Amino acid sequence: MARRLQAIPRGVYASTPLFIRQAEGSILEDVDGNRFIDLGGGIGCTNAGHRNARVLGALRSQLDAFLHLCFQVTGYESYVALAEKLNELTPGKFAKKTFLVNSGAEAVENAVKIARAFTGRSAVISVEDGFHGRTMMGLSLTSKTHPYKAGFGPFLPDVYRIPFGVPADQRLSHRGPMTVGQVTELLDQTFRRVVAAESVAAVVAEPVLGEGGFVVPRAGFLPALAQICRDRGIVFVADEVQTGFGRTGELFACTHFGIEPDLILTAKSLGGGLPLAGITGRAEIMDAPGPGGLGGTFGGNPASCAAALAVLEELADGQMMAQGRALGEQFQRRAQEWQRQHSFIGDVRGVGAMQAMEFVEGNGVPCAKAAKKLVQHCLHHGVLLLSAGTYDNIIRLLMPLNMSDDEFQQALQVVEDGLSAVASELGELAAAAH
Ligand SMILES: Cc1ncc(COP(=O)(O)O)c(C=O)c1O
């Protein structure tokens, strides 16, 4: 750690003090031999588990053939095969094309370029509490100021933000479905007061907010938003970087909401642990930039493509997603009991294995210290857990989908004990404050 602090800027934050020697399945082992059940998956990149056997097999074969070529210089089949697979598997039966890049942020950048080229318009709309990466367009679309945006401006012009169906501060009290009329009214206000509809190239939104705190939109919001985009000639972009590849119990979260985005962005678990991201969408939109308009040296690297094809094979029979859904249900049952016991658990929510708990003080005020204490307790008792949210008051699950029931129950027991420890500490704090 001393060497890390010396050699690496403090901006690259260390959310745990761990240095890992070995990872296998759902277990991390650190350099001191301590073992941890991984509920974070390197921020959602190991849906298929650490060192997935099929991924390793594909990588070994690729190592014996070639590594970097640059797809724009000399082709290789795995890039094409992966594009075909993503075209087939993403929601929507229309003709699609796929372009591969290295990271989620790069996918976001390219989606905006493609939407602008297609529409000839410049404005982009994102949603409150959305997260879209650390590059300049990604940050411009991202909501949370600290630590992501503060000090890094100016951000790109012509970027606007709408509520994710309901203003962020009213989320816990407004749950029912939204009507098309309500969503239309919301967008009409934006198009009248903020930016003209005919200037908007794209709306970019995660179907379930990831970094923003696993916020599930109210029923009706996303279908109405997609319809309004269609009516107004706006490209609807679903950022499935965090929600994708089985996390929500479906291959893509859009399926839960019955929406077929014009462009869909994938990354994280797509690469099975290797850097890879995709922009998949309607063929006519994807073909808007001219030859040479899209590219990058490493995008769709052969090793990453081989790994991704193996990940898709792993997901193909649905077993891993079924296990993910089962884990999600186990969490829901336990967490709802915890919520009855602990008043600081303001919300339990999620879809499939994408589950979260939100911590609050009285009056629904976000309680980051509860989340922090729980994360620390878990770390000291062998469970790696991640927080999220604009107020850092949300605990989220991003474990491998193929984690065993046994490992998951062990992890949940640690969380349960941690919640009791947090409750007594919060009680002590409250008593000390009086
Ligand atoms: C929804 C979403 N979009 C984009 C990104 C950025 O991806 P990357 O970190 O690979 O650039 C993330 C990363 O957490 C994300 O969750």
The ligand as a MOL file (V3000), in Angstrom:
LIG
                    3D

  0  0  0     0  0            999 V3000
M  V30 BEGIN CTAB
M  V30 COUNTS 16 16 0 0 0
M  V30 BEGIN ATOM
M  V30 1 C -23.8900 2.4330 -16.7210 0
M  V30 2 C -22.4380 2.6750 -16.9500 0
M  V30 3 N -22.0360 3.2750 -18.0750 0
M  V30 4 C -20.7420 3.4990 -18.3330 0
M  V30 5 C -19.7660 3.1450 -17.4290 0
M  V30 6 C -18.3260 3.3970 -17.7260 0
M  V30 7 O -17.7130 2.1910 -18.0240 0
M  V30 8 P -16.1060 2.0950 -17.9630 0
M  V30 9 O -15.7150 2.2410 -16.5370 0
M  V30 10 O -15.8300 0.7390 -18.5420 0
M  V30 11 O -15.5850 3.1860 -18.8310 0
M  V30 12 C -20.1340 2.5130 -16.2310 0
M  V30 13 C -19.1090 2.1370 -15.2400 0
M  V30 14 O -19.3630 1.8820 -14.0970 0
M  V30 15 C -21.4950 2.2780 -15.9820 0
M  V30 16 O -21.9040 1.6790 -14.8520 0
M  V30 END ATOM
M  V30 BEGIN BOND
M  V30 1 1 1 2
M  V30 2 1 2 3
M  V30 3 2 2 15
M  V30 4 2 3 4
M  V30 5 1 4 5
M  V30 6 1 5 6
M  V30 7 2 5 12
M  V30 8 1 6 7
M  V30 9 1 7 8
M  V30 10 2 8 9
M  V30 11 1 8 10
M  V30 12 1 8 11
M  V30 13 1 12 13
M  V30 14 1 12 15
M  V30 15 2 13 14
M  V30 16 1 15 16
M  V30 END BOND
M  V30 END CTAB
M  END
